[in-house]
Amino acid sequence: MKRYDIAVVGGGIAGYTAALTAKNLLLDVLWLGTTPFGKLSLAAKVKNFPSQTGSGEEFVRALVRQQDAEGILFTPARVDGIYSAGGYYTVTAGKQIFEAQTVILATGVEIAGVLKGERELLGRGVSYCAVCDGALYRGKRVAAVLSGAKYAEEAEHLAKFAETVFCYCPEKLEFSEENITVLSAAPMAVLGEQRVEGLLTSEGEIPVDGVFFCRDGTPPKALCGGLAVEGDRVLVDRTMATNLSGLFAAGDVTGRPYQYAKAAGEGCVAAHSARDFLRAGRPV
């Protein structure tokens, strides 16, 4: 398996700038995420980035022109785990596995959709990866909360193990697995004290042993075990280094202000810091 110098996780301006800087530093970089420049394209007007005065769509077109000119490839992948593997990192995205000497986390922030109890019960019945954790719920009742139809296959995967999968999606779906029950009522909260005990919907409670959230954004703490965070913010120093050796973070994931200029600057710093880490030969 190819091992990259840097894996940049996140398709926003921080991730792109990190990948651009790393390539200009002659490093072998893997840039991956769900969608390149997805949120940026929705901006009505860009007013806080030098030279940009138009809409987010215009900004994205300029970035894509530069991306093509520089030969920077984007790998579509919903990353669900980042693990230290003894001298390097493995990055998992469903059944895909990538290897890199260092990682730059630029996943942004989840601006909506997080339920009460979701973060509190992470690792105690709340999961963001059906492929990773589905087998743990063999013969049990689970809920799958999908942000869109593109995650339907994750509910199908869970159904191969679970007794029943209660699935909610804002888009209309049909499943081939008979043990999937489609919910029309919107999820409101994850229930439980020490572990997940149920899912509260707008029509009442459903007893379940686990709840799987399938959306583009995964909390950094769920991606990287042992990562130091404060609320939604990954803790970094001036070099954008986290508490995990060889793992850096940049952009909205490190906290406010949520500005394109700040994200781009941190992406640049993180790439230089990763290069310095590689040159020093420090252990992961």
C-alpha positions in Angstrom: 0.0 0.0 0.0 1.3 3.5 -0.9 2.2 5.6 2.1 1.8 9.3 1.7 3.9 12.0 3.4 0.7 13.8 4.4 -3.0 12.9 4.4 -5.2 16.0 4.5 -8.7 15.2 5.7 -11.4 17.8 4.7 -12.6 19.4 1.5 -12.8 23.0 2.6 -10.5 26.0 2.2 -8.2 24.8 5.1 -7.8 21.4 3.6 -7.3 22.7 0.1 -4.7 25.2 1.2 -2.9 22.5 3.2 -2.8 20.3 0.1 -1.7 23.1 -2.1 1.1 24.1 0.3 2.2 20.5 0.7 2.5 20.0 -3.0 4.5 23.2 -3.4 6.8 21.9 -0.7 7.3 18.8 -2.9 5.6 16.5 -0.5 3.5 13.5 -1.5 0.0 14.5 -0.3 -3.4 12.8 -0.3 -6.3 15.2 -0.1 -9.6 13.5 0.8 -13.1 14.3 2.1 -16.8 14.1 1.2 -17.1 17.0 -1.2 -14.5 19.6 -2.3 -15.5 23.2 -1.5 -19.1 22.1 -0.6 -20.0 24.7 2.0 -18.0 27.4 0.3 -20.1 27.3 -2.8 -23.2 28.2 -0.8 -21.9 31.6 0.3 -24.0 34.5 -1.1 -21.0 36.8 -1.0 -17.3 36.4 0.0 -16.2 39.6 1.8 -13.4 38.4 4.1 -10.8 36.9 1.7 -8.2 39.0 -0.1 -9.1 39.8 -3.7 -12.5 38.0 -3.5 -15.6 40.2 -3.9 -18.1 37.8 -5.6 -20.2 34.9 -4.5 -19.1 31.6 -3.1 -19.7 29.9 -6.5 -17.3 32.4 -8.1 -14.7 31.8 -5.4 -15.0 28.0 -6.0 -14.6 28.4 -9.7 -11.3 30.3 -9.1 -10.1 27.6 -6.7 -11.0 24.8 -9.1 -9.0 26.6 -11.9 -6.0 26.8 -9.6 -6.5 23.2 -8.4 -6.5 21.9 -12.0 -3.5 24.1 -12.9 -1.5 22.7 -9.9 -2.6 19.1 -10.5 -4.0 18.7 -7.0 -6.2 15.6 -6.9 -9.2 15.2 -4.6 -10.2 11.7 -3.4 -13.9 11.5 -2.4 -14.1 9.5 0.8 -16.1 9.8 4.0 -13.4 9.3 6.6 -14.5 7.5 9.7 -11.3 6.8 11.5 -7.7 7.9 12.0 -5.4 5.6 13.8 -1.7 5.5 14.8 -0.2 2.4 13.4 3.3 2.4 14.9 5.3 5.0 13.0 2.5 6.2 10.6 -1.2 6.7 10.5 -4.0 4.7 8.8 -7.0 6.6 7.6 -10.1 4.6 7.1 -13.2 5.4 5.0 -15.6 2.5 5.1 -13.7 -0.4 3.4 -11.0 2.0 2.1 -7.7 2.2 3.9 -5.0 4.9 3.4 -1.6 5.3 5.0 0.3 8.5 5.7 3.3 9.6 7.8 1.4 12.6 9.1 -2.2 13.8 9.0 -3.8 17.3 8.8 -7.3 17.4 10.2 -9.4 20.0 8.4 -12.9 18.7 8.7 -14.6 21.9 9.7 -17.5 22.0 12.2 -21.0 20.4 12.1 -23.2 23.5 12.1 -26.5 21.7 12.5 -28.2 18.4 13.2 -26.4 17.2 16.4 -28.9 15.7 18.8 -29.1 16.0 22.5 -27.2 13.0 24.0 -25.3 12.3 20.8 -21.9 13.6 22.0 -22.4 12.4 25.6 -22.9 8.8 24.5 -20.2 8.7 21.8 -18.5 5.3 22.1 -21.3 4.0 24.4 -23.8 3.2 21.7 -23.4 6.2 19.5 -21.3 5.6 16.3 -20.6 7.3 13.0 -19.4 4.2 11.1 -21.7 1.3 10.2 -18.9 -0.6 8.6 -16.6 -0.3 11.7 -19.2 -1.0 14.4 -22.1 -2.7 12.8 -21.0 -6.2 13.8 -21.1 -5.2 17.5 -24.9 -5.1 17.3 -25.6 -8.5 16.0 -29.1 -9.5 17.0 -29.8 -6.1 18.6 -32.1 -3.1 17.8 -30.3 -0.1 16.4 -31.3 3.2 14.8 -29.7 4.8 11.7 -30.1 8.5 11.3 -29.2 9.4 7.7 -28.6 12.9 6.5 -29.4 11.9 2.9 -30.2 9.1 0.5 -26.5 8.6 -0.3 -26.1 6.8 3.0 -28.8 4.2 2.4 -26.2 1.5 2.0 -25.0 2.0 5.6 -28.5 1.2 6.9 -28.5 -1.9 4.6 -25.1 -2.9 6.1 -26.4 -2.6 9.6 -29.4 -4.7 8.7 -27.1 -7.7 8.0 -26.2 -7.8 11.7 -29.0 -6.2 13.7 -32.4 -7.7 14.6 -34.1 -4.4 13.6 -32.9 -1.2 12.1 -35.1 1.9 12.6 -34.0 4.3 9.8 -34.8 8.0 9.5 -33.9 10.0 6.4 -35.4 13.3 5.3 -35.4 11.9 1.7 -37.8 9.1 0.7 -36.0 5.7 0.7 -36.9 2.1 0.0 -34.8 -0.8 1.3 -34.3 -4.4 0.2 -33.6 -5.7 3.7 -36.9 -6.6 5.4 -35.7 -5.8 8.9 -35.4 -2.1 8.2 -38.2 0.0 9.5 -38.5 3.4 8.0 -39.3 6.2 10.4 -41.4 9.2 9.4 -40.9 10.9 12.8 -37.8 13.1 13.1 -35.2 12.1 15.8 -35.1 14.5 18.7 -32.5 13.0 21.2 -30.5 10.0 22.1 -31.6 8.5 25.4 -29.6 6.8 28.0 -27.4 7.3 31.1 -24.3 5.1 30.9 -25.1 3.6 27.4 -27.7 4.3 24.7 -31.1 3.1 25.7 -33.3 4.6 23.0 -34.0 7.2 20.4 -36.6 10.0 21.1 -38.5 11.0 18.0 -41.3 13.6 17.5 -43.8 10.8 18.0 -42.3 9.0 21.0 -39.5 6.8 22.3 -38.0 3.8 20.5 -35.9 1.4 22.6 -32.5 0.7 20.8 -29.1 -0.4 21.8 -27.2 1.8 19.4 -27.6 4.9 17.2 -25.6 5.3 14.0 -25.3 8.9 12.6 -24.5 9.0 8.9 -23.7 12.5 7.7 -20.8 14.3 6.0 -19.3 15.6 9.2 -17.9 13.4 12.0 -16.7 14.9 15.3 -12.9 14.9 15.5 -13.0 13.1 18.9 -14.8 10.2 17.1 -12.2 10.1 14.3 -9.1 10.1 16.5 -8.9 8.4 19.8 -7.2 10.4 22.5 -7.4 13.7 20.6 -7.6 16.7 23.0 -10.7 18.8 22.4 -12.5 21.6 24.2 -16.2 21.4 23.2 -16.2 21.3 19.4 -12.7 22.7 19.1 -9.5 20.7 18.6 -6.8 22.0 20.8 -3.6 23.1 18.8 -0.5 25.1 19.4 0.9 27.9 17.2 2.3 25.3 14.8 -1.2 23.7 14.5 0.0 20.6 16.2 -2.4 18.6 18.3 -1.6 16.5 21.3 -1.1 13.5 19.0 2.4 13.3 17.5 2.3 13.8 13.7 -1.3 15.0 13.7 -2.1 18.6 12.9 -5.4 20.5 12.6 -6.5 23.6 10.7 -9.5 25.7 9.9 -12.9 25.8 11.6 -12.2 22.6 13.5 -9.7 24.5 15.7 -12.3 27.1 16.7 -13.4 30.7 15.9 -13.3 32.9 14.0 -15.0 30.8 11.3 -13.4 32.8 8.4 -11.9 31.7 5.1 -8.8 33.8 5.6 -8.1 32.2 9.0 -8.7 28.7 7.6 -6.4 29.2 4.7 -3.6 30.6 6.9 -3.9 27.7 9.3 -3.8 25.2 6.4 -0.6 26.7 5.2 1.0 26.6 8.7 -0.1 23.0 9.2 1.5 21.9 6.0 4.8 23.6 6.9 4.7 22.1 10.3 4.0 18.6 8.9 7.0 19.1 6.6 9.2 20.0 9.6 7.9 17.0 11.5 8.9 14.7 8.6 12.3 16.3 8.3 13.0 15.9 12.0 12.1 12.2 11.8 10.0 12.4 15.0 8.0 9.2 15.9 4.2 9.0 15.5 
